């Protein structure tokens, strides 16, 4: 079990890591060794509110069947890239676990209402002065 927050954790069996050849550091070795980590995580196991926020945060990294894909290729070894992908998954889940703050309705202050009306009056006067004078 990987503890994401105090409220939930994810099972390691829900995470699948594959290694493929990728670009990145490694010199000539990059063409021979598959060091890029492709992490797949099934989002169906998450609580519904966290899953919905994750869908919005992850964007096009989520497939149509609800799998989150994370690629890590910044290191030369498979283990470092696997750890980097796992760390990115945990950070993304922690960010998705934070519920948004509710918006509290507020009323405009008297000063802001007066300023808005004054601006409208000045703009109206400017436009009125630009028009042609009426014919008598």
N, C-alpha and C positions, 0 to 999 in steps of 0.2 A: 504494500500500500504506500502510495506517495501522498503525503499530506500537503494539500494545496493551501487551505485556510483552516481555521478552527472549526468551521461548520461542515466541510466536506473534504474527502480525499478520493483519489482515483486508484483503481487497481492496475497493476503493471501489465496484466493480461489484456487490457484494453488498448495498450500501446504496441504498435508494430514498427520496428526499425529495420529498414533495408539499406544496403549500401550499393551505390552505383558509381560509375566513373563520372567525374565532374570536373569542371574547370576549377581553378584556384591554385594555391601554393602547392608545390611538390616537384617542380622541375620536370625532368624526363620521367620521373616516377609517376606523375599524374596520369600518364597514358597507360600505365600497367596495373595500377592498384585502384580498386574501387573504394575511395575514401569519403565520398559525399554521402551523408546520412539523409535518408528520407524517412521522416517520422509520420506515421498515420495514427490518428486518434479518433475513436468512435464517439461522437458527441451525444449519442442517444443515451449514454449512461449518466449524463449530467442532470442536475435538477433543472426543471423547465425554464425558470427565470434566468438562470446562469447560461443555459444553452442559447436562449434567444439573444442575450447580450453578446455572447461569443459569436453568433452568426453575424451580428452587425459589426463587431470589431474585426473579425478575420476576413471579411469581404470575400475575395475570389480564392482564398486558400481553402475554402470549404467546398467539397464536391456535392453533387446533387443528392447522393445517398447519405450525406451527413458526416463524411469523414474529413477531418482537419489534416491538411498536409503541411509539413514544415520541412524545409530543406536547409541543411547546414553543411557548408563546404569551406569554411574559413581556416581550418586547420589541416595539417598533413596526415593526421592519424584518424582511424575510424573511431576510436574511443573518445578522442577530444570532440569530434564532430557529433557523436552520439550524445555526449554530455551537453554540448551547446544546444542541440535541438531540444533535448529534454528540458533544459533551463528555459528556453524560449516558450515552450508549451506551458510550463508552470507559471511564468510571468503573465502570459496571455490569459490563463485561467484565473489567476489572482485578480487581474484587472477586470475580467468579466464578472467576478464574484461580488464586486463592490456595487451595491444598488445605487441608482442615481438619487440625488437629493430631491425631495419633492419641492415643487415650485409653490411659493406662497404668494397669493395675490396681493398686490399693493396698489394703492391709489396714487395718482400723480399729486405732487405737492402743489400748493397754491401758487408758489413762485414759478414752477414749471408750466402750469396752465396759463398764467398771465404772460409769460415769455412767449409761449406758442401763439396766443391770441395777438400779442403785439407784433410778432413776426408776420402773421397773416395779414394784419392791418397794413403794415409797411409794404408788403408784397402787392397787396391789392391796390394801394395808392400808386405804386410804381407802374403797375399795368394800366391803371386809369389815366395816368399822365402821358403814357405812350400813345394812347388812342387819339384819333382825330377829333377836333372839337366839333360839337354839334352845329348844324347849320341853323341859323335863325330865320 
